[in-house]
Amino acid sequence: MRHRRNMRTNVVPPGARFLGFVFGCVFGGAGLTLLTFLWTAQGFGAPPLFFRIFGSLIAIAFVAFGGTMIYGSLHGSPSMDLFSSNPSQPADKGSYTCPHCGGGLETGADVSPHGDVKCRYCDRWFNIHGR
């Protein structure tokens, strides 16, 4: 009996999600710390208004980046197919996928002169020219 390969190749491991959460906390925390320092400092230690505004813009970017990483790590799906291509269209020139299962065409696959090829995952025939 022939075994089929698992097509879920973009599954995000728990360790990567944990690191995304940690880095999100680091970036978001650094941004919040900078914002707090810039706008709560008083007396002669307070930065001028120009530096408060300029530093706040940078800090807001850090908070947004960190918050996005934290949200994606906590609420993202276990298979985040953000960069997967549409199976009906090749990802780039010379890269073909099966229209039935989305399996990739390996390098050196036997393709007929008319463009017919058999998918190694689902054993169905398709044409690389889209006919």
C-alpha positions as CSV (number, residue, x, y, z in Angstrom):
1,M,0.0,0.0,0.0
2,R,1.3,3.4,-1.0
3,H,1.4,6.0,1.8
4,R,0.6,9.6,1.0
5,R,2.7,12.4,2.3
6,N,1.2,14.9,4.7
7,M,0.3,18.0,2.7
8,R,0.3,20.4,5.8
9,T,3.8,21.6,5.4
10,N,3.3,25.1,6.9
11,V,2.4,23.9,10.4
12,V,3.9,26.3,13.0
13,P,5.5,24.4,15.8
14,P,4.7,25.4,19.4
15,G,8.3,26.5,20.0
16,A,8.1,29.1,17.2
17,R,4.8,30.4,18.6
18,F,6.4,30.7,22.0
19,L,9.4,32.6,20.6
20,G,7.0,34.9,18.7
21,F,5.2,35.6,22.0
22,V,8.5,36.3,23.8
23,F,9.8,38.6,21.1
24,G,6.5,40.4,20.9
25,C,6.7,41.0,24.7
26,V,10.3,42.3,24.3
27,F,9.4,44.7,21.5
28,G,6.1,45.8,22.9
29,G,7.6,46.2,26.4
30,A,10.5,48.3,25.0
31,G,8.0,50.6,23.2
32,L,5.8,51.0,26.2
33,T,8.8,51.7,28.5
34,L,10.0,54.4,26.1
35,L,6.6,56.0,25.8
36,T,6.3,56.0,29.6
37,F,9.7,57.5,30.1
38,L,9.2,60.2,27.5
39,W,5.9,61.5,28.8
40,T,6.3,61.1,32.5
41,A,9.7,62.5,33.1
42,Q,9.6,65.9,34.9
43,G,12.0,68.6,35.8
44,F,15.4,69.0,34.2
45,G,15.5,65.4,33.2
46,A,12.6,65.7,30.9
47,P,13.5,65.6,27.1
48,P,12.5,68.5,24.9
49,L,9.2,68.3,23.1
50,F,10.8,67.5,19.7
51,F,12.5,64.4,21.2
52,R,9.3,63.3,23.0
53,I,7.4,63.4,19.7
54,F,10.2,61.8,17.6
55,G,10.8,59.1,20.3
56,S,7.0,58.4,20.6
57,L,6.7,57.7,16.9
58,I,9.5,55.1,17.1
59,A,8.0,53.7,20.3
60,I,4.6,53.4,18.6
61,A,6.1,51.3,15.9
62,F,7.7,49.0,18.5
63,V,4.4,48.6,20.3
64,A,2.5,47.8,17.1
65,F,5.1,45.3,16.0
66,G,5.2,43.6,19.4
67,G,1.5,43.6,19.7
68,T,1.1,42.0,16.3
69,M,3.6,39.3,17.2
70,I,1.8,38.6,20.5
71,Y,-1.6,38.5,18.8
72,G,-0.4,36.2,16.0
73,S,1.3,33.9,18.5
74,L,-1.8,33.6,20.7
75,H,-4.6,33.7,18.1
76,G,-3.0,32.4,14.9
77,S,-4.2,29.1,13.5
78,P,-1.9,26.1,13.9
79,S,-1.3,26.1,10.1
80,M,-0.7,29.7,9.1
81,D,-0.7,29.4,5.3
82,L,0.1,33.1,4.8
83,F,2.6,32.6,2.0
84,S,1.1,29.6,0.3
85,S,0.3,29.9,-3.3
86,N,-3.0,29.2,-5.0
87,P,-3.0,25.6,-6.2
88,S,-4.5,26.5,-9.5
89,Q,-1.7,29.0,-10.3
90,P,2.0,28.4,-10.0
91,A,3.8,30.3,-7.3
92,D,6.5,31.5,-9.8
93,K,7.7,30.7,-13.3
94,G,8.7,27.0,-13.4
95,S,6.9,26.0,-10.2
96,Y,3.9,23.9,-10.7
97,T,1.3,22.5,-8.2
98,C,-1.4,19.9,-8.6
99,P,-4.8,21.4,-9.0
100,H,-6.4,18.5,-7.1
101,C,-4.4,18.4,-3.9
102,G,-1.9,21.3,-4.1
103,G,1.2,19.0,-4.1
104,G,4.3,20.4,-5.7
105,L,5.9,19.0,-8.8
106,E,9.3,17.7,-7.9
107,T,12.4,18.7,-9.9
108,G,13.1,16.2,-12.7
109,A,9.5,14.9,-12.9
110,D,8.6,13.0,-16.0
111,V,6.4,15.3,-18.1
112,S,4.9,14.3,-21.4
113,P,5.6,16.4,-24.5
114,H,2.0,17.7,-24.2
115,G,2.5,18.7,-20.5
116,D,0.7,15.8,-18.8
117,V,2.2,14.7,-15.4
118,K,1.0,12.5,-12.6
119,C,0.9,13.9,-9.1
120,R,3.1,12.0,-6.7
121,Y,0.8,12.8,-3.8
122,C,-2.7,12.0,-5.0
123,D,-1.8,9.9,-8.1
124,R,-4.1,12.0,-10.4
125,W,-3.1,13.4,-13.8
126,F,-2.9,17.1,-14.6
127,N,-1.5,19.3,-17.3
128,I,1.1,21.9,-16.5
129,H,-0.2,24.1,-19.4
130,G,-3.6,24.4,-17.7
131,R,-5.6,22.7,-20.3
